[in-house]
Amino acid sequence: MGPDRWKECAWINFSRGPQALGCYFGSPIEAFFEGGDPAIFSPATESAIAEFNREVLKPFGALARATCNLPRRAAVLDCFTSRVYGRVPRSHAHYQNYQIYDFYTVMNMAQIPADVIFEEDVLEGALERYELLALPAADTLPEPVYRRIVEFARRGGTVIADRWLQAEVPGVIRFGFDFSYRRNVNANAICRGSDFAVADDTNFRSEWGGEVAVDGVTADEDQRRMETFAAEMRERLDGAVRRDFDCSSPRILCNMRTGGRLRYLFAVNDRRTWDERSGKYRAMMEKGVPEHGVWKIGPFAQPPFVRELLTGQTPDCRSVGGGFYEFKLELPAAGGRIMAISETPPGELVLRAAPLPEAFSLDLRIKDGEDTVRPVRLDIYRPDGILSEYSGVRPVRDGVLSLTVPLAAGDPEGPWRIEAADLAGKGMCSIIWERKKETER
């Protein structure tokens, strides 16, 4: 995987607030193998991993973990029974959990965030939390699950499905999306007009499963078809599910998380084109391209305050009626943005320091910070001007942060300068704390 596509995948996972991010590499592309085949070895990806860790994960990882997904109004059923007993053709990937992947991708491109649920969730009453239920590749349903789905539809829930659904569901909205062509979005099919008859991730030699003649589909054509599917879904589901946000571009993938009264809109740029390394095969677009988006958020009782955390930008919000507002923002190539959205004006910061044995304590208070998780950058400068290792961005819960900064015996005496900035608001403050000699304490 090239560096841009790696960064985008990392951003997508990061936007879900994971506890950890890991990178899997097959042995031919391990970072410590130098001088490998450029088709499968990308030294630039190693640098991209370091860049993402430094600029995104280190400053904002704790904030992502401290927030949670805004309760979603749509769900996608991953039906295990259909995997075992159904007749839906296997997806373009041989992994069974990919059966819902294509339909779920179209929902994300249509800006309909959804939870993935399973049969046991339905039986335990999960459908009561949702307004819309998607049934991709669900041609075989257990009867108790089917009855719950029918009840959901009869009480006003919207049910959507692909062409494989066999059960009768009241008012179901069917989409005829055919994703079978996606098997042929690969270099073998495009360049040679043939592919492995049995495809999985152990295919290295054609004699393992033989080959068949296929018509290849280029990656840009795949993108065009998927965007067409997303446009159809948007049109047919207009008003079927309430939106907490919307975005003008299907090439920007979004996820809304919440930190109490503050919302955080994660946006990831999925716009890509050909690169020099693999572009000649036309099977994968690995090079990121900047993308503009227009977001719609609300409803709010008053104009919201929006601030982008990585750049500090505060885009202008324009009222579009009904308590909804729009703002514009550009996303960098193969990157993402985090927009903090607040309905109430940000509060002031108050910072205090007090001496402790071999340390000093910092006490931060944010006015009107109750029921919020806010990112605050602390810059702690030693008397010699060096930035202390205890500096950094920290999530502040309920407007209160207490921190102990140890003092080493060799730390210079004199004034320490501590600066605090609310990255989700406008609040800033600074103080000077002086470490005095032991005889003067």
JOJO-V909329 format. One record per pair of residues at least 12 apart in sequence whose ideal C-beta (glycine too) atoms are under 7 Angstrom apart, sorted by sequence separation. I is the first residue (numbers start at 1). GAP is how many residues later the second one is. If there is no record, write none. Layout:
i->[I/I]
gap->[GAP/GAP]
This chain:
i->[28/29/159/197/244/254/273/275/315/364/379/418/29/83/159/160/161/162/163/196/197/254/272/274/304/315/351/378/417/418/197/272/273/303/315/378/31/158/160/162/196/197/252/253/272/349/350/390/417/418/83/133/153/154/195/252/272/273/377/378/153/194/195/252/253/272/349/388/415/416/153/194/252/271/375/376/78/133/150/194/195/251/269/347/348/415/416/114/149/150/193/194/230/245/251/271/347/375/376/414/123/127/146/193/304/306/308/347/414/78/123/269/301/303/347/373/374/413/119/122/138/193/227/299/300/76/133/135/296/299/344/373/413/123/127/132/137/139/189/298/299/300/376/380/23/119/122/131/132/133/134/135/136/139/141/190/267/298/107/130/131/137/138/139/189/297/298/310/369/371/372/76/132/190/296/297/310/370/384/407/308/309/369/370/382/383/127/135/184/296/308/366/369/382/383/393/103/184/295/308/309/383/184/185/294/295/364/383/103/184/306/307/366/383/185/294/365/382/306/365/381/21/100/181/292/293/380/381/100/185/304/305/364/74/76/78/80/81/99/292/293/304/380/3/6/74/75/80/252/304/363/2/74/75/76/77/78/79/182/251/290/291/305/378/379/1/3/7/72/252/290/302/305/361/362/2/3/6/10/14/72/75/249/290/301/378/2/6/14/72/290/300/361/362/1/3/249/289/297/376/377/3/7/77/248/288/359/360/376/19/247/248/288/359/376/377/17/359/360/376/17/247/356/358/359/374/375/88/246/358/375/14/17/245/246/374/17/88/245/87/177/245/86/86/75/82/85/74/77/82/362/364/366/73/74/77/82/71/73/74/75/76/77/82/175/73/79/81/103/74/76/81/77/81/366/79/269/173/219/269/218/219/267/269/219/220/269/353/219/269/309/269/351/268/267/351/266/267/106/349/266/267/349/360/103/264/265/264/88/264/265/346/102/262/263/346/349/351/353/252/346/348/349/350/102/262/346/347/349/351/353/346/158/342/158/261/340/92/191/89/92/190/190/190/187/187/186/185/94/94/132/132/131/261/262/131/260/261/262/260/262/259/260/259/309/309/109/307/109/307/106/110/105/109/106/110/106/110/107/106/112/111/111/109/113/111/113/108/262/74/73/73/70/69/70/70/69/70/68/67/68/67/67/66/70/67/42/16/38/39/15/17/12/60/15/15/12/11/8/8/8/4/2/2/2/60/8/5/4/4/2/4/67/66/63/63/60/15/11/11/8/7/7/4/66/4/62/63/59/60/62/59]
gap->[12/12/12/12/12/12/12/12/12/12/12/12/13/13/13/13/13/13/13/13/13/13/13/13/13/13/13/13/13/13/14/14/14/14/14/14/15/15/15/15/15/15/15/15/15/15/15/15/15/15/16/16/16/16/16/16/16/16/16/16/17/17/17/17/17/17/17/17/17/17/18/18/18/18/18/18/19/19/19/19/19/19/19/19/19/19/19/20/20/20/20/20/20/20/20/20/20/20/20/20/21/21/21/21/21/21/21/21/21/22/22/22/22/22/22/22/22/22/23/23/23/23/23/23/23/24/24/24/24/24/24/24/24/25/25/25/25/25/25/25/25/25/25/25/26/26/26/26/26/26/26/26/26/26/26/26/26/26/27/27/27/27/27/27/27/27/27/27/27/27/27/28/28/28/28/28/28/28/28/28/29/29/29/29/29/29/30/30/30/30/30/30/30/30/30/30/31/31/31/31/31/31/32/32/32/32/32/32/33/33/33/33/33/33/34/34/34/34/35/35/35/36/36/36/36/36/36/36/37/37/37/37/37/38/38/38/38/38/38/38/38/38/38/39/39/39/39/39/39/39/39/40/40/40/40/40/40/40/40/40/40/40/40/40/40/41/41/41/41/41/41/41/41/41/41/42/42/42/42/42/42/42/42/42/42/42/43/43/43/43/43/43/43/43/44/44/44/44/44/44/44/45/45/45/45/45/45/45/45/46/46/46/46/46/46/46/47/47/47/47/48/48/48/48/48/48/48/49/49/49/49/50/50/50/50/50/51/51/51/52/52/52/53/54/55/55/55/56/56/56/56/56/56/57/57/57/57/58/58/58/58/58/58/58/58/59/59/59/59/60/60/60/61/61/61/62/62/63/63/63/64/64/64/64/65/65/65/65/66/66/66/67/67/68/69/69/70/70/71/71/72/72/73/73/74/74/74/75/76/76/76/76/77/78/78/78/78/78/78/79/79/79/79/79/80/80/80/80/80/80/80/81/82/82/83/83/84/90/90/91/91/91/92/93/94/96/97/98/105/106/108/109/110/110/110/111/111/111/111/112/112/113/113/114/114/115/117/117/118/118/120/120/121/121/123/123/124/124/126/127/129/135/136/141/142/143/143/145/162/167/168/169/174/186/186/187/188/188/189/190/190/191/192/193/193/197/235/239/239/239/240/240/241/249/251/253/256/257/260/261/262/268/273/275/276/278/280/281/282/283/284/284/306/307/310/312/315/321/324/325/326/327/328/329/329/330/332/332/333/333/333/334]
